[in-house]
Amino acid sequence: MCGGHTTQWDSRVPVLWSRRIWRWRWTQKAVALVGAEYFRFVFRTNRSVVPSEEFYALADPDLPVILVMWHGQHFLAPFIRRPTDKSKVLISHHSDGEMTALTAERLGVDVIRGSGDPGGRFDRKGGVAAFFQMVEALREGYTVALTADVPKIARKASPGLVKLASLSGRAIYPIAQATSRRVVLDNWDRTTINLPFGRLGVALGEPVRVPAQIDDATLERARLAVEISLNEATARAYALADGNLSGLDK
């Protein structure tokens, strides 16, 4: 206080500045670089408990495929790709998606931007363009990877990916990766941050094939089949990582 004048501190200032800095392109690129190198380090320092050849042998006859995983469980997915594999990944237009897209590009993965909504529609958030980009990529021999969840509804498979399989004629392959050392966040999708120096379990679920002509009932059956297969793959990946295969088929 000086001469009766009081300066008041606006507590919103740090928050506003942090949001602004987070939107700066150089900040996003720097964080993406750190993130890409961190997950590369995690992958290299975890001992794989499933030989890569096992799941390549399963999926190779169907390539290209639609590779799906649960949201928040997808950070190590780029490292499954072999040098000769052609692949693209769908990443949302959400602000968090920008960071994910930059990280994926740092890891050499081509990106398709777009997403649907909880109703499974493709005509919002750039969804129509992204959908047909995925169809075209599959026709060109690219495996397309995407998270299976309906946006903001964890562990519920989207009908959109079933429509993608129907139109493209490609099989859906659920995949899961898990590390024995991890941190699970308390958010909508239980995001799992993989940690180094542990065991890495990888599992493929039963593929789901969708006919070209489908009615609503067939679509729903296929959607549930994806959900069940992906849950089973996720359970197996965690069992492999944690060394706990009791109750699961070896």
C-alpha positions, 0 to 999 in steps of 0.5 A, a space after each residue: 500500500 502506498 498513499 492509500 493505493 492498493 494493488 490487487 493480485 489477479 489470481 487468474 493471471 498465471 492460469 491464463 499465461 500457462 494456457 497461452 504458453 501451452 498453445 505456442 507452437 514451439 512449446 508444443 513441439 518441445 513437449 512432443 520431442 520430450 514425449 517421443 523420446 521418453 516413450 522410445 526410452 520406455 519401450 527400449 528398457 522394458 523386456 518384451 514377454 511376447 515375441 513380436 513374430 507371434 502377433 505379426 504372424 496372426 495379422 500379416 495375412 489380413 494386412 492392411 488392417 484396422 488396429 484398435 486400442 483403448 484410449 489412454 492405453 495407446 502410448 507405446 503403439 507406434 513401436 509395434 510398427 516394423 520399418 516396412 509397415 505402412 501405417 497411419 493413425 487417427 488423432 482428434 482435433 482436440 487441443 490435447 490431440 495436437 500434442 499427440 499428433 506432433 509426438 506421433 510424427 516425431 516417431 515417424 507415424 503418419 497422422 489423420 486428424 478428425 474424430 466423431 462424437 458420442 453418438 458415433 457420427 462422422 459429420 462433426 469435428 472434421 469427421 467426414 473427411 477423416 473417415 474417408 481419409 481412413 478408407 482411402 489409406 486402407 485401400 492404399 495398403 496402410 494399416 490404420 490405427 485408432 482408439 476404439 472408445 466412443 469419445 469421453 466414454 471409456 471402454 465403449 467401442 464406437 460404431 464408427 469403426 465398425 462402419 469403417 470396417 464395413 465400407 473398407 472390407 478390412 478386418 478389425 484387430 484389437 491390440 493391447 500393450 501393458 507394462 509392469 511398471 506404470 502410473 494410472 491417472 484418475 481421469 475418464 479413461 484411466 490414462 496409463 503412463 508406462 514406466 521404464 525398466 519393467 516387463 512389456 506385455 503385448 496381446 492381439 484380440 480375435 479379429 472382427 470382420 464386418 460384412 459390406 451390407 449391415 443393418 443396425 442389429 449386425 452393426 451392434 453385434 460387431 461393435 460388441 464383438 470388438 469391445 469383448 475382444 479388446 477387453 480380452 486382449 487388454 486383460 491378457 497384456 496386463 497378465 503378461 506384463 505382471 507375470 500373472 497368467 492364472 485364469 487366462 489361456 496360455 
